[in-house]
Amino acid sequence: MPELPTPTATRLQRPSWKDTRLLVGVVLVLVSIVAGAKVVAAADDTVPVYAVTGNVVPGQRLEDGDVKRVAVRAEDLHLYADGSRPLPHDTFVLREVRAGELLPRSALGSREEVGVKAVSVPVDGAAVRSLVVGSVVDLWVSERVDDAARETWAEPERTLQSVSVARVPNPSGGLGIGTGEASVQVLVPDETVEQVIAAVDAGSRVTLVPVPGSPVRDKS
C-alpha cells in the first residue's frame, strides 16, 4: 500500500503591523475611545445660571425666591445671569420673563433703568378672573360722557399696547372678583403714566384685553 503524505503543521504567525485588519481594528478602538471621552467631557462642561420660578415683570426687584439655579453649556453663560454667585441686591427686571425660563442678562438692570410705573386701574371684576401676574394686555379706555339722563361712555380707544400686569386681586381673598369693580396694577411706560391716571380720575371705563399667547389663569 502506498504511503500517505504526512501533513505539515502550519505555525501561527504573529500579527504584523502590516496586517490591514489589525490596523483597522486599532483605529476603530481609538475612535470610540476619543468619541466617548468627548461625550463625557461635554456632559460635564456645564455651568449654573438662573431661571425664574414664576412670571416676573418689568420693574420687579428680584428676591431669592424668584430664581433657581439650573445648568447650561458653558458656551451659553454669556447669555444668562451667572448662577455661581448671588444676584446683586438691587437687581430689577427690565422686561417680562415667564415662569421656568432662563434669566437673560439683557433682562436685568438697575432701578434707574426701569422705564415703567405700576398704576392701579379699576376694571370689571369678571374680567380679572383670567389675569395673572405677567399677563400681557392691551389697555382700552372709554371716556365718560356728560349726560344728565344716564351714565354713558364714548367708543373705546386702545390707549396702550402689550403692557404687563403687575398685581391682581387674590381670587380666594374675598376681594369681590366677579362682582363690581376690581383694582389691577398694570405697568405703564413713564411717558404715558399721566394720561392713564387722568383717564381713571375722570371716571373713564378701562378694559384690559389679554394679547394672544399671554399667560392667563388656568380655569380648570
Secondary structure, 3 states (H helix, E strand, C coil): CCCCCCCCCCCCCCCCCCCHHHHHHHHHHHHHHHHHHHHHHHHHCEEEEEEECCCECCCCECCHHHEEEEEEEHHHHHHECECCCCCCCCCEECCCECCCCECEHHHEECHHHCCEEEEEEEEEHHHHHHCCCCCEEEEEEECEECCCCCCEECCCEEEEEEEEEEECCCCCCCCCCCCCEEEEEEEEEHHHHHHHHHHHHCCCEEEEEECCCCCCCCCC
